[in-house]
């Protein structure tokens, strides 16, 4: 993937993860704990510094009831109702 396309993807994933955390009303530290990921990793994902690996993204999904389709592709239709209503305003 070209570098520019990758940076656009990273930015979109970063916004989705940040929106999920904010929709849950959690601090970065609490969100990281809930996902069993370090706060530094969450910080890297939220700033777009790195894309989460599939295993890391899967931890986020399991902890918060979202799908990999939401994290990587922005598909909202399978989100829990409360998140599907809150997240669009945060993106």
C-alpha positions as CSV (number, residue, x, y, z in Angstrom):
1,X,0.0,0.0,0.0
2,X,1.4,3.4,-0.8
3,X,2.6,5.5,2.1
4,X,-0.1,8.2,1.7
5,X,-2.9,5.6,1.6
6,X,-1.5,3.9,4.7
7,X,-1.4,7.2,6.6
8,X,-5.0,7.9,5.6
9,X,-6.0,4.4,6.9
10,X,-4.1,5.0,10.1
11,X,-5.9,8.3,10.6
12,X,-9.3,6.7,10.1
13,X,-8.6,3.8,12.5
14,X,-7.3,6.3,15.0
15,X,-10.5,8.3,14.9
16,X,-12.6,5.1,15.3
17,X,-10.7,3.9,18.3
18,X,-10.8,7.3,19.9
19,X,-14.5,7.6,19.2
20,X,-15.1,4.1,20.8
21,X,-13.2,5.1,23.9
22,X,-15.0,8.4,24.2
23,X,-18.4,6.7,23.6
24,X,-17.6,4.4,26.5
25,X,-16.7,7.5,28.6
26,X,-13.3,6.0,29.5
27,X,-9.9,7.5,30.0
28,X,-7.0,6.1,27.8
29,X,-5.7,4.2,30.9
30,X,-9.0,2.6,31.7
31,X,-9.7,1.8,28.1
32,X,-6.2,0.2,27.8
33,X,-6.8,-1.9,31.0
34,X,-10.1,-3.1,29.7
35,X,-8.5,-4.3,26.5
36,X,-5.4,-5.7,28.2
37,X,-3.3,-3.4,26.0
38,X,-0.7,-0.9,27.3
39,X,-1.7,2.8,27.5
40,X,1.2,3.5,25.2
41,X,-0.2,1.2,22.6
42,X,-3.6,2.9,22.8
43,X,-1.9,6.3,22.6
44,X,-0.1,5.2,19.4
45,X,-3.3,3.9,17.9
46,X,-5.3,7.1,18.8
47,X,-2.6,9.4,17.4
48,X,-2.3,7.4,14.2
49,X,1.3,6.5,14.9
50,X,0.6,2.8,14.4
51,X,-2.2,0.6,13.2
52,X,-3.2,-2.0,15.7
53,X,-2.2,-5.5,14.8
54,X,-5.1,-8.0,14.3
55,X,-4.5,-9.5,17.8
56,X,-4.6,-6.1,19.4
57,X,-7.6,-5.0,17.5
58,X,-9.3,-8.3,18.4
59,X,-8.7,-7.5,22.1
60,X,-10.4,-4.1,21.6
61,X,-13.3,-5.8,19.9
62,X,-13.8,-8.4,22.6
63,X,-13.6,-5.9,25.4
64,X,-16.1,-3.5,23.8
65,X,-18.5,-5.5,21.7
66,X,-17.4,-4.1,18.3
67,X,-16.2,-5.9,15.2
68,X,-13.0,-5.7,13.2
69,X,-15.1,-4.3,10.5
70,X,-15.7,-1.3,12.7
71,X,-12.1,-0.8,13.6
72,X,-10.6,-1.2,10.1
73,X,-13.5,-0.3,7.8
74,X,-15.8,1.9,9.8
75,X,-18.8,-0.3,9.4
76,X,-21.3,0.8,12.1
77,X,-24.3,-1.6,11.4
78,X,-23.2,-4.4,13.8
79,X,-22.3,-2.1,16.7
80,X,-24.4,-2.4,19.9
81,X,-27.3,0.1,19.8
82,X,-25.8,2.5,22.4
83,X,-22.5,2.8,20.4
84,X,-24.2,3.0,17.0
85,X,-26.1,6.1,18.3
86,X,-23.1,7.8,20.0
87,X,-20.1,7.1,17.8
88,X,-21.2,9.0,14.6
89,X,-21.2,12.3,16.5
90,X,-17.7,11.6,17.7
91,X,-16.2,10.8,14.3
